[in-house]
Amino acid sequence: MLQKFYFLLVLFCFSGSSVFSQMTNTKKWRKSENDSMQSALMMLDDGNYLLALPFYENLYNSHPKEEYLKYCYGKTALSRSDKHEIALKLLGEVYEKNKKVDDIEYDLARANHFNYKFDEAMLLIDKAIANKRVSTESKKKAAQLKQYCINGKELYARPTGAKIETIGDVINSPYEEYVPVISADESIMIYTYRGIESTGGLQNEFLMPDRYGKYYEDVFQSVRIDGEWKKPMSIKNVNTNSHDGAIALSADGFYLFVYRDDGDDHGDIYMSNSLSGEWTVPQKLKGQVNSYSWEGSCSLTADGKHLYFSSERGGGFGGKDIYRATLLPDSTWGNVVNLGDSINTALDDDAPFIHPDGVTLFYSSQGKNSMGGYDIFQSKLNWRDSSFSKPVNLGYPINTTDDDIYYVLSANGDRGYYASGKAGGVGLKDIYTVYPGYVGKKPSMYMVKGKITENGSPVAASILVEITDQNNKKFGDFVSNTSTGNYLVSLPVGGQFKISYKYKAYPDKTLDVNTMNVEGYEEKVFDVNFDLSEPVAVVEPKKDTVIAVAVVTPVEPVKEPVVEPVKPPVKEVVVAKQPAPKKVVLKPNASLQEKIKYYSELYGDISAENLVFRVQIAAYKYPKNYVYAHLKGLGDVENLLLDDGITRITIGGDFNTLGSAYVHNVKVIKAGQRDAFVTVLYKGKRIYLEDLEKMGIFVKK
């Protein structure tokens, strides 16, 4: 049946063509060759030219005189950039013998375009457009190809002088490596790999082992030491038997974004983190980034506040568009905006990368003045009105007549990285380094990095960055890695900043940074060590009243009944000066801790059915590894997932009264967890302390 199918398919494809009027007697073919032909034709029927290519290549090499094999090999060779020369040769030979083969002029025009023969391609395109047998859809594609030729002819004539080198065979292999993403200091590179080391090996579409199947994508990581990339390793917690693709890495290298398609949602963006020293299982981003449409690439700003991503959702300019989302207070992504027609086009726009300087955007587009498929463009953000400058094509040789996509640039601007399947590489797709990797003025930024330790041991410390020339406006929160103590903060130019390092109850350590006059790239290494011998910060009590502690002197028992009890003498001992509880007044702008204290003093002993209090030490919309060694002895640490989708981390279990919870909260704060607070749960749902008054549970005595 299959053999009859491929004969009918060949006859259908080449009917009316004298080149293919005499069919091969496949009875003389080996069984394996017949099987290969059947597989190749079914792949073509599904539009899988890339998968069909090796089958036709092997068959043509075994039967080089067969014209229909020549045509099939030539047509499928268009799908791989390292096969474009052979595609031009074979399709040219087919066209010389018969010009009536379906779409041959368009296919040959593509081959000429891929090989930078723009004039030849445009002549063939004009013939294809004038051909009455060519469909309207094919004519539309031919018109777009002609525009690519016009753009390509201009860009190819003015090469930029950029130097492109393979990153080397430590990372590149005979298989596929692509979509490289890097940390700002280039200490980490993570990329997508497809090959013999892929999880699950060769598999069929049902993810079952199949020696005739294919390899699925995995995520690999390499580290750079002394300027050299080390042997990459598979990221076990991230990879599954299905497709797992790396798409972005935060500037500090702690947050990894991956693409997954579970078959139900058209492809979504997930995130993993390495704060604990190893990558966590990726979790789907919460909020408005993911939708019922495809979302497949993204980039996080250095301050962690904005996420640039591409999506096929409705309401755009056509195809894939690039959007920007903002991190909301509840750790979800919202306020999604389209970047507008200065960036997006009626064709696909994809693979955004926002440089650590916060203003330089790289992305790939099939529109604008692309020379073919996706080209890489560069634009600058104007923070005054959030507009982008007119995108500039990075030019040839960075951009080629084939797809050029997923481009990243080092923080210092010296090197760009991307993947290509160009001839001369190690495998099907390889990762390349570009020098220089930008257009015009070099990106400017200031990077602070170092290691945070306690008595020499790495710790996870909190890092607060404030803009001192803007009334200490908060710039961002960062954290050091638990296992290494490493941290990295990228600062924009033109500001004054204060960096505060916080750990346990130690006094904060600070660093002032002035980037007003910074041009280009500057880096400062600042290590921080919290020493146990340092005095711990003590909060001085307010001078309001004193608290007396009674010391009772025992009195001999009296046998005779007495009218009044004997009062033992009392000696006053001043312990500490503290505010009188009943004099506390809740200010209109009171902090959370002040509110908790206020309500505790008024209603501290009130309890009710289904009402519990907990001491919360963290809350995350997506998982993070929390380190709580400093809270040892203060109770069990538990994860509490509520209906709002937020996971709260609490310590010490349930408390029946606010007073008892408040006492425990104070202990947790004194142990170094400064942001701990009491949270209220009523019938399993989180409510506010004010709500308990409105509900009539908290009633003033």
C-alpha positions in Angstrom: 0.0 0.0 0.0 2.8 2.5 1.0 4.7 1.7 -2.2 1.6 2.4 -4.3 1.2 5.6 -2.3 4.6 7.0 -3.1 4.3 6.1 -6.8 1.0 8.0 -6.9 2.6 10.9 -5.0 5.5 11.1 -7.4 3.3 10.9 -10.4 1.1 13.6 -8.9 4.0 15.9 -8.1 5.7 15.5 -11.5 2.7 14.9 -13.8 3.2 16.5 -17.2 7.0 16.6 -16.8 9.0 14.7 -19.3 11.9 14.6 -16.9 9.9 12.2 -14.7 8.0 10.4 -17.4 10.0 7.2 -16.9 9.8 5.9 -13.4 12.5 3.8 -11.8 12.0 0.1 -11.5 12.2 0.0 -7.7 12.1 -3.8 -7.7 15.8 -3.6 -8.1 16.1 -1.5 -5.0 17.1 -3.0 -1.7 14.2 -3.3 0.8 15.9 -0.7 3.1 15.8 1.8 0.1 12.1 1.2 -0.5 11.5 1.7 3.2 13.5 4.9 3.2 11.5 6.2 0.2 8.2 5.5 1.9 9.4 7.3 5.0 10.6 10.3 3.1 7.4 10.7 1.1 5.3 10.6 4.2 7.5 13.2 5.8 7.1 15.4 2.8 3.4 14.9 3.0 3.5 16.3 6.5 5.8 19.2 5.4 8.8 17.9 7.3 11.4 18.7 4.7 14.2 18.7 7.3 13.5 15.2 8.4 13.0 14.0 4.9 16.4 15.4 3.8 18.8 12.6 5.0 16.6 10.0 3.3 16.7 11.7 -0.1 20.4 12.5 0.3 21.2 8.8 0.8 18.9 7.6 -2.0 20.3 10.2 -4.5 23.9 9.2 -3.6 22.9 5.6 -4.4 21.0 6.5 -7.5 22.5 9.7 -8.9 20.9 9.3 -12.4 17.3 9.5 -11.1 15.9 12.9 -11.8 13.0 12.8 -9.4 15.5 11.9 -6.6 17.6 14.8 -7.7 14.6 17.1 -7.4 13.5 15.8 -4.0 17.0 16.0 -2.6 17.5 19.6 -4.0 14.1 20.8 -2.6 14.7 19.4 0.9 18.2 20.7 0.9 16.7 24.2 1.0 15.8 23.5 4.6 19.4 23.4 5.9 21.8 26.2 5.6 24.8 24.0 5.1 23.1 22.3 2.1 22.2 25.5 0.2 25.0 25.1 -2.3 23.9 21.6 -3.3 20.3 22.8 -3.5 21.3 25.4 -6.0 23.3 22.9 -8.1 20.6 20.2 -8.2 17.6 22.5 -8.7 19.5 24.3 -11.4 20.1 21.0 -13.3 16.4 20.1 -12.9 15.3 23.5 -14.3 17.6 23.2 -17.3 15.9 20.0 -18.4 12.3 20.9 -17.6 10.9 24.3 -16.7 7.4 23.0 -16.1 8.0 21.3 -12.8 5.7 22.7 -10.2 7.1 25.8 -8.4 10.6 25.1 -9.8 11.2 28.8 -10.5 10.3 29.8 -7.0 12.4 27.0 -5.5 15.4 27.8 -7.7 14.9 31.5 -6.8 15.2 30.5 -3.1 18.3 28.6 -3.8 19.9 31.6 -5.5 18.8 33.9 -2.7 20.3 31.6 -0.1 23.6 31.7 -2.0 23.6 35.6 -2.3 22.8 35.5 -6.1 20.2 38.2 -5.7 19.9 39.3 -9.3 19.5 35.7 -10.6 16.9 35.1 -7.9 14.9 38.2 -8.8 14.7 37.2 -12.5 13.3 33.8 -11.5 10.8 35.5 -9.1 9.5 37.7 -11.8 8.9 34.6 -14.0 7.2 32.8 -11.2 4.9 35.7 -10.5 4.0 35.9 -14.2 3.4 32.2 -14.4 -0.4 31.5 -14.5 0.1 28.0 -13.0 1.6 29.5 -9.8 -0.9 29.9 -7.0 -1.8 33.2 -5.4 -0.2 32.1 -2.1 3.1 31.2 -3.9 3.1 34.5 -5.7 2.7 36.3 -2.3 5.7 34.4 -1.0 7.6 35.2 -4.1 7.0 38.9 -3.7 8.3 38.8 -0.1 11.3 36.9 -1.3 12.0 39.6 -3.9 12.0 42.2 -1.1 14.5 40.1 0.8 16.7 40.1 -2.3 16.5 43.9 -2.6 17.4 44.3 1.1 20.1 41.6 0.9 21.7 43.1 -2.1 22.2 46.4 -0.2 23.4 44.8 3.1 25.7 42.3 1.4 27.4 45.1 -0.5 28.2 46.9 2.8 29.6 44.3 5.3 30.1 45.5 8.8 33.4 43.9 9.4 32.1 41.9 12.3 34.2 38.7 13.0 32.3 35.5 13.6 34.1 32.5 15.2 32.8 29.1 16.4 32.8 28.9 20.2 34.7 25.7 20.0 34.1 21.9 20.2 34.0 21.9 24.0 30.4 23.1 23.6 29.7 22.4 19.9 29.2 18.7 18.9 28.3 16.8 15.8 24.7 17.3 16.9 22.7 20.5 17.5 23.4 23.3 19.9 21.4 26.5 19.7 19.7 29.4 21.7 22.7 30.3 23.9 21.9 32.5 26.9 24.5 34.0 29.2 24.8 35.7 32.6 25.9 39.4 32.5 29.5 38.5 33.5 29.7 35.6 31.0 30.4 33.1 33.8 27.5 30.9 32.8 26.2 29.8 29.4 23.0 27.8 29.1 21.8 26.5 25.7 19.5 24.1 24.0 20.9 20.7 22.9 19.5 18.0 20.7 21.5 14.9 20.2 22.7 11.6 21.5 22.9 12.8 25.1 19.2 14.0 25.0 17.1 12.6 27.8 15.2 9.5 26.6 17.5 9.0 23.6 15.8 8.3 20.2 12.0 8.5 20.7 8.8 8.5 18.7 6.1 11.1 18.9 4.6 9.3 21.9 8.0 9.6 23.8 8.6 5.9 23.6 12.1 4.5 22.7 12.4 4.1 18.9 15.6 3.6 17.0 13.9 5.3 14.0 12.7 8.1 16.2 14.3 11.5 16.9 16.1 13.2 19.7 14.2 15.7 21.8 15.5 19.1 23.1 17.4 19.3 26.4 18.9 22.2 28.4 22.7 22.2 29.0 25.0 24.4 31.0 28.6 25.4 30.7 30.7 27.6 33.0 33.5 29.9 32.0 36.7 29.8 34.1 39.8 31.9 33.2 38.3 32.8 29.9 37.5 29.2 28.8 34.2 27.4 28.6 34.2 24.1 30.4 32.5 20.8 29.5 28.7 21.3 29.5 26.4 19.3 31.7 22.7 18.4 31.3 20.5 20.2 33.8 18.7 17.2 35.3 15.8 18.9 37.2 14.9 21.0 34.1 15.1 18.2 31.4 12.3 15.7 30.6 11.8 13.2 27.9 9.9 15.8 25.9 11.1 19.2 24.5 12.8 21.5 27.0 14.3 24.6 25.5 16.4 27.3 27.1 15.2 30.8 26.2 16.6 33.3 28.8 18.9 33.7 31.8 18.7 36.5 34.3 21.7 38.9 34.5 22.9 37.4 37.8 22.6 33.8 36.4 20.2 32.6 39.1 16.9 32.5 37.1 16.5 30.4 34.0 13.5 30.6 31.6 12.6 27.6 29.5 10.0 26.9 26.8 7.6 23.9 27.2 4.6 22.7 25.3 2.6 20.0 27.1 0.3 19.6 24.2 -2.6 21.6 25.8 -1.5 25.2 25.8 0.4 25.8 22.5 3.7 26.5 24.3 4.4 28.5 27.5 7.2 30.1 29.4 8.4 28.4 32.6 11.0 29.4 35.2 13.7 27.6 37.3 16.1 29.1 39.8 19.5 28.1 41.3 19.4 30.0 44.5 20.0 26.8 46.5 23.0 25.8 44.3 21.1 23.5 41.9 18.3 24.3 39.4 14.8 23.7 40.6 12.0 22.0 38.6 10.6 24.8 36.3 7.2 26.3 37.1 4.9 28.0 34.6 5.0 31.8 35.0 1.9 33.2 36.7 0.0 36.2 35.5 -0.6 37.6 32.1 2.5 36.5 30.2 1.3 33.0 29.3 -2.0 32.8 27.4 -3.9 30.4 25.2 -1.6 31.3 22.4 2.1 30.5 21.8 4.7 32.3 24.0 8.1 31.0 23.2 10.9 33.4 24.0 11.7 36.1 26.6 14.3 38.3 28.4 14.4 39.7 31.9 15.7 43.1 32.7 18.7 43.3 35.1 16.5 44.8 37.9 14.0 41.9 37.5 11.1 44.3 37.1 10.3 43.8 33.4 10.0 40.8 31.1 10.2 41.2 27.4 8.5 38.2 25.6 7.1 37.2 22.2 3.6 35.9 21.7 1.1 35.0 19.0 -1.9 36.4 21.0 -4.5 38.3 19.2 -4.5 42.1 18.9 -1.0 42.4 17.6 0.4 43.6 14.3 0.6 40.2 12.8 2.1 36.8 13.5 4.4 36.9 16.5 4.8 40.2 18.3 7.1 41.4 21.2 5.5 42.5 24.5 6.7 43.8 27.8 5.2 42.7 31.2 5.8 44.2 34.6 6.4 42.3 37.9 3.5 43.1 40.2 3.7 43.3 44.1 2.1 39.8 44.3 5.0 38.4 42.2 2.8 37.8 39.2 3.4 39.3 35.7 0.9 41.9 34.5 0.5 45.3 32.8 1.3 43.6 29.4 1.9 46.1 26.6 2.8 45.6 23.0 6.0 47.4 22.0 4.3 49.0 19.1 4.9 49.3 15.4 8.4 50.8 15.9 9.4 47.2 16.8 6.7 44.9 15.6 5.7 44.2 12.0 3.0 42.4 10.0 5.4 39.4 9.9 7.0 37.5 12.8 9.0 39.4 15.4 10.6 37.1 18.0 13.5 36.4 20.4 13.9 39.6 22.4 17.1 40.2 24.5 17.2 43.3 26.7 20.9 44.1 27.5 21.9 44.5 31.2 22.2 48.2 30.5 18.4 48.2 30.5 18.0 50.2 27.3 19.5 48.2 24.4 17.1 45.8 22.9 18.1 43.1 20.4 15.4 41.0 18.6 14.8 39.1 15.4 12.3 40.1 12.7 11.1 38.8 9.4 10.0 42.3 8.5 11.8 45.7 8.3 14.8 45.5 6.0 15.5 41.8 6.7 17.7 40.2 4.1 16.0 36.8 4.5 13.9 35.1 7.1 14.7 36.4 10.6 17.4 39.1 10.8 18.8 40.5 14.1 17.9 44.1 14.9 19.0 46.6 17.6 17.0 49.4 19.2 17.3 51.8 22.1 14.7 52.4 24.8 13.8 56.0 25.7 12.9 55.9 29.4 11.1 59.3 29.3 8.3 58.0 27.2 9.0 54.2 27.0 9.4 54.4 23.2 12.0 52.6 21.1 14.3 54.1 18.5 14.1 53.0 14.9 15.6 49.5 14.8 18.9 49.0 13.0 19.8 45.8 11.1 23.1 44.4 12.5 24.1 43.8 8.9 26.1 41.2 7.1 27.9 38.9 8.1 26.0 38.7 11.4 22.8 38.5 9.4 22.5 36.2 6.5 19.9 35.1 3.9 18.7 32.4 6.2 17.2 32.7 9.7 19.3 34.5 12.3 17.7 34.5 15.7 18.2 34.2 19.5 21.1 36.7 19.8 22.6 37.8 23.1 25.3 40.3 24.0 27.8 40.3 26.9 27.4 43.0 29.5 30.7 44.7 28.4 29.5 44.7 24.8 32.7 42.9 23.6 31.0 39.7 22.4 27.7 38.5 21.0 26.5 34.9 20.8 24.1 33.1 18.6 23.6 29.8 16.8 23.8 29.0 13.1 23.7 25.9 10.8 26.2 27.4 8.4 28.6 25.3 6.4 32.0 24.6 8.1 30.5 24.0 11.6 30.9 21.0 13.8 27.3 19.8 13.7 23.9 20.6 12.3 23.7 23.8 14.4 26.6 25.3 16.3 27.1 28.3 18.7 29.2 31.2 17.4 30.9 34.2 19.0 30.6 37.6 17.3 33.1 40.5 17.6 31.9 43.2 18.0 28.2 42.4 18.5 26.5 45.8 18.4 25.9 48.8 16.1 26.9 52.3 17.0 27.9 53.4 20.5 28.9 50.6 22.9 26.3 49.9 25.6 27.1 51.6 29.0 26.6 50.1 32.4 28.2 49.5 35.8 28.3 46.0 37.3 28.9 45.2 41.0 29.7 41.6 41.8 31.4 39.6 44.5 30.9 37.0 47.2 28.9 37.2 50.5 30.1 35.1 53.4 29.7 34.6 57.2 33.0 33.9 58.7 34.2 32.8 55.3 31.3 30.5 54.5 29.0 31.3 51.6 25.5 32.6 52.7 22.3 33.7 51.0 22.1 37.4 52.0 19.6 40.0 50.9 20.7 42.9 48.8 18.7 46.2 48.6 19.6 48.7 45.9 18.3 52.3 46.3 18.6 55.3 44.0 20.0 58.0 46.4 19.6 60.9 44.0 15.8 60.1 43.8 15.0 60.2 47.5 16.2 56.6 48.0 13.7 55.2 45.6 14.0 51.4 45.5 15.8 50.1 42.4 15.6 46.4 43.2 16.0 43.5 45.5 18.7 40.8 44.9 20.1 37.8 46.7 23.3 35.9 46.9 23.6 32.3 46.0 23.3 29.9 48.9 26.1 27.5 47.9 28.6 30.0 46.5 27.7 33.3 48.1 28.1 34.9 44.6 26.0 37.9 43.7 25.8 40.3 40.7 24.0 43.6 40.4 23.8 45.5 37.1 23.3 49.3 37.4 22.4 51.8 34.7 24.5 54.8 34.0 23.5 58.3 35.1 22.6 57.7 38.7 23.7 57.4 42.3 23.0 54.2 44.2 23.3 52.8 47.7 23.7 49.0 47.9 22.8 47.5 51.4 23.8 44.0 52.3 21.6 42.4 54.9 22.1 39.1 56.7 20.5 37.9 60.0 20.8 40.5 62.8 24.1 41.9 61.6 24.4 45.6 61.0 23.9 46.3 57.3 27.0 46.7 55.2 26.7 49.3 52.4 28.4 50.4 49.2 27.8 53.8 47.5 28.1 53.8 43.7 28.1 56.8 41.4 27.4 56.0 37.7 26.9 59.6 36.6 30.0 59.9 34.4 30.3 56.2 33.4 30.8 55.6 29.7 31.1 52.1 28.3 31.4 49.2 30.8 32.8 49.4 34.3 32.9 46.6 36.9 33.6 46.6 40.6 34.3 43.5 42.7 33.0 44.0 46.3 33.1 41.0 48.7 31.2 41.1 51.9 31.9 39.1 55.1 29.7 39.0 58.1 31.9 38.2 61.1 30.5 36.5 64.2 32.8 38.7 66.3 31.0 41.8 65.1 28.4 43.3 67.5 24.8 42.5 66.6 22.5 45.5 66.1 20.3 46.1 69.2 17.1 48.2 68.9 17.1 50.7 71.8 13.8 50.9 73.7 11.8 54.2 73.7 12.0 56.3 76.8 8.4 56.3 78.0 7.8 54.2 81.2 9.4 51.5 83.2 8.2 48.0 83.9 8.6 46.7 87.5 9.3 43.1 88.2 8.3 42.0 91.7 10.7 40.0 93.8 8.7 38.2 96.6 10.2 37.5 100.0 8.7 34.3 101.5 6.6 34.7 104.7 6.1 32.0 107.4 2.6 30.5 107.3 0.2 31.8 110.0 -1.8 29.2 111.8 -4.3 31.7 113.1 -7.0 32.9 110.6 -6.5 36.5 109.6 -8.9 39.0 108.1 -6.5 40.3 105.4 -3.8 38.4 103.5 -0.2 39.3 104.4 1.4 41.4 101.6 5.0 40.5 101.0 7.5 43.3 100.6 8.2 44.3 97.0 11.5 45.5 95.6 11.5 47.3 92.3 14.1 46.3 89.7 14.4 48.3 86.5 14.8 45.9 83.6 14.2 47.9 80.5 12.4 51.0 79.2 9.6 50.2 76.9 6.5 52.1 75.6 3.4 51.7 77.7 1.1 49.2 75.8 -2.1 51.0 76.3 -0.7 54.3 75.0 0.1 52.9 71.5 -1.9 54.7 68.8 -2.2 53.4 65.3 -0.8 56.0 62.8 -2.5 56.4 59.5 0.7 55.4 57.7 1.6 52.7 60.2 3.9 49.8 59.0 2.7 46.2 59.0 4.6 45.5 62.2 3.1 48.5 63.9 -0.4 47.3 62.9 0.3 43.8 64.2 1.5 45.1 67.5 -1.4 47.5 67.8 -4.0 44.8 67.2 -2.1 42.3 69.5 -2.3 44.7 72.4 -6.0 45.3 71.9 -7.2 41.8 71.0 -4.2 39.6 71.9 -6.2 37.0 73.9 -9.3 36.7 71.7 -9.8 33.3 69.9 -12.6 32.0 67.7 -13.6 28.8 65.9 -11.8 28.3 62.5 -9.5 31.3 63.3 -5.7 30.7 63.4 -2.7 32.9 63.2 0.7 32.0 61.6 4.1 33.6 61.4 4.9 34.1 57.7 8.6 34.4 56.6 8.2 34.3 52.8 5.6 34.1 50.0 6.2 33.2 46.4 4.1 33.0 43.3 6.6 30.5 41.8 8.8 28.3 43.9 12.1 29.4 45.4 14.4 27.5 47.7 14.2 29.2 51.1 17.1 28.9 53.5 16.1 29.0 57.2 19.1 27.7 59.1 19.1 30.8 61.2 15.6 30.0 62.5 16.6 26.6 63.9 14.7 25.9 67.1 11.7 28.2 66.3 9.4 25.5 65.0 8.7 23.6 61.8 8.9 25.5 58.5 5.8 24.7 56.4 4.6 25.6 52.9 1.0 26.9 52.8 -0.7 27.0 49.4 -3.9 29.1 49.4 -6.6 29.6 46.9 -4.9 32.7 45.4 -2.1 30.5 44.1 0.6 32.0 46.4 2.7 29.7 48.5 3.3 31.1 52.0 6.2 29.8 54.1 5.4 29.9 57.8 7.2 28.8 60.9 5.9 27.5 64.3 2.6 26.2 63.2 -0.9 27.5 64.1 -1.5 29.9 67.0 -5.0 30.3 68.5 -4.6 33.9 69.5 -2.9 36.9 67.9 -1.0 37.6 71.2 0.8 34.2 71.1 1.5 34.6 67.4 2.9 38.1 68.0 5.3 36.8 70.7 6.6 34.2 68.3 6.9 36.7 65.5 9.2 38.8 67.7 11.4 35.8 68.3 11.7 35.1 64.6 12.6 38.8 63.8 15.3 38.7 66.5 16.7 35.6 65.0 17.4 37.6 61.8 14.2 37.2 59.8 13.4 41.0 59.6 10.5 40.7 57.2 8.5 38.1 59.3 5.0 39.0 60.2 1.7 37.5 61.5 -0.8 36.4 58.9 -4.5 35.6 59.6 -6.4 32.5 58.3 -10.1 32.2 58.8 -11.8 29.1 57.5 -8.7 28.3 55.5 -8.6 31.7 53.7 -6.2 34.6 54.3 -7.8 37.8 55.6 -6.6 41.0 57.2 -6.5 42.0 60.9 -8.9 44.9 60.1 -11.4 42.3 58.7 -11.7 40.7 62.1 -13.0 44.0 63.5 -15.5 44.3 60.7 -16.6 40.7 61.2 -17.2 41.3 64.9 -14.6 38.8 66.1 -12.3 41.5 67.4 -14.3 43.6 69.9 -12.8 46.2 72.1 -13.1 45.5 75.8 
